[in-house]
Amino acid sequence: MPDVDLRVLGPLEVEVGGSLLDPGGPRLRAMLAAYAGRPVSVALFVSELWGPVAPPDAERTVRTYAITMFREIGDPVGEAEVLINLGDAHEHTGRYQEAAVLHQQAETLAVKLGDRKLECAALNGRGRAACASGRLAEALVCHEQALAHAREMEDREQEALSLDAMAVARERTGELVEARRLWTAALPIFDALRMPEAVVVRERLSR
């Protein structure tokens, strides 16, 4: 990532690798000024941009601005992370096709970066969106790839998330024994990492 200089005293200026960039419209300018190279929550951005009365899709809009911002400053890791987060947001509101597209974009970036952790997260996001849309074979391919990467990296969190997602897809295809086997494998990992998914998986196994 090139050196980024955000000048917030006076007119906002963004210099990347020695070149000045156009910071964009007023809300994107406000977001860049609020960011100024430090971690900032989505909720704080919403407050900075809209005040106490924010539109219903404010958080999604902030994530879209963030993608533009990371592209402008040349931070592909940040861009991929926000693409995954925005894909998750679309998934939670039932916009599965849009979620799948965003996760695919994140996956492409992650592959270029050689970042297997981000690739796992994007693959699992694609898989969940495909599963929710009834494309179960596609979902299983995504989750199986994510599981293989997670085990190669010894990333227990992504391994458990992949197993859980595969179990959901197997259950929807009617393969209940295989679904239980996968949830049984995921549960001790969720428990060991104190992840909230353990509660849901334990309830599924008790049925």
N, C-alpha and C positions, 0 to 999 in steps of 0.2 A: 504494500500500500504506500503511495507517495506521501510526502509530508503535506499536512493540511493545516492551514492557518485561517482561523475564523476571527475576523476583526469586528467586534460588536460595539466599540466606542465610535460614535458617529454613524454614517451609513454602513449597513452590513456589507462586508466584503468577504468573499471566500476565495482563498488562493490555494491551489493544489499543484504541487510540483513546480512552483514558480509562476504559474499561469492563473490569472483571475477568471473565475467562473461566474456565470449569471445565476444568482441565487433563486430566481423564479418569482412567483407571485407573492402577495403579502403574507398568506398563511405559511407558505413554505419558508419564507424569510424569517417569520416569527419562530418557526420550529427550529431552524438552524441556529438562531440566536439563543434560544432556550437550551439547545443541545450543547453547543460550545465545547464539545469534546468530553462531556461527562455523562455518566449513566443517568437517564431520566425515564421515569415510568410513563406508560401510556396515559394513565389518569392525569398526571401532571401536564402532559402535552395538551390533553383535552381542556383542562382548566386554563392553560395559557392561551389557547387559540379561541375558545368560545366563552370562557367565563362560566357562571353558574347555570346557564341555560344552553346545554349542548344538544345537537340533533341526535336522533336515535342511532344513526350510523357513524357517530363521531369517532369511536375507537377504530373502526375499519378505515375511515378516512385518514386517521393519523398514521396507521400502518402503511397505507398507500403513499402518503407523503414521505414516510421513512424510507421506503424502497427508492423513491426518487432521490432523496438526500444521499443515501449510501452509494447510489450510482454516480451522483455528481461528484462525490469526494473520492470515488475509486476504492470503496471498501466492499469487495464481493462477499466476504464472510458475513458482514452485517446485512447485506442485501439478502443473502440466502436465508439467514435467520428470520428476517422479517417476512420473507415470502412464506416460510413454514408457518409462522405465527398467523399471518393473514389467511393462509389456507385453513388452519385450524378454526379461525373465526368464522369463515364461510361454512365449514363443516358443521359447526354448532348451530348455525341458523338454517341448515338444510339446503345450502347452495352447493351441492356436491360436485357438479360439473366445474364450477369456478374454483372450488377447492382443489380438484384434481389438476387443473391447469397450473395453479400456483405451486403446488407441490412438485409438479413435473419441472417447472422452471427452476425451483430450488435444487432439485436433484441434478439437473444439467450443470448448474453452477458448482455444486459440491463435487461432482465428478471432475470438472476442470481444475478445481482446487486440490483434488486428492484428499478431501476431508470426508473420511468414512462415517464419522459420527453424524454430520449433517446429512450425508447421503442416506443413512439409516432412517433418520427422522423423516426425511422427505419421502422415502419409499413407504414407510408405514403410513404416512399421511395419504399418499396416493392409494394405498391399499384400502384404508378405511373408507375413503370416498368411493372407490370402486365397489366395495362391499355394500355400502349404503344404497348404491344405485343398482344393485342386483348383478354386478359383473364379478361374480364370485371367483371364477378361474383367474381373472386378472388380479384380483385382490390377493389370492394365495401366492401368485408368482412374486408380487411386490414384497409380501411379508416374508416369504422364504429367502429372498435375496437379502432383505434387511437382517434376518436371523443369522445368515451365513456371515455377513459382515460383522455383526455384533459379536459373534463367537470368535471370529478371527482377531478382533480387537480386545477381546475379553471385557466388553462393555456390558455389565450385568443389567443395567437399566434398560438399554435398548433390546437386549435379549428377552427380558421379561415382557416388554411391550410388544415385541414381535410375536412371541408365543401366545399372548393374550389375544392379539388381533387375529392370528391364525385360527385360534379356537372359535372365535365369533364366526368367522367365515365357514369353518367346518360345521358348526352347529346349524348354520343356515342352509348348508347343502344336505342336512340330515345325517351327517356323520357324527353322531352323538358320542360314541365311544372315543373317537379320535379327539373330539373337542374336549372331553373330560381329561384325557391324557395330557393335552397341551396345557390346560388350566392347572392341572396338578403339578406340571413342571414349572409353570410361571409363579405359582403361589409362594413357595419358599423364598424366591428371589425378591418378590414384592415385600414379603415380611422382613427379610434381612435388610432391605434398603429403606424400610419404614415408608413405603409408598402407599398412597390412599387407594390405589387400584386393588390392593389386597382385600379390602372389605367387599368389593363387588365380586371378585373372583371367588372368595369364600362362600358368598351367598349363592353363586351359580353352582358351585360344587355340592351345596347342601340340598339342591332340588332333587 
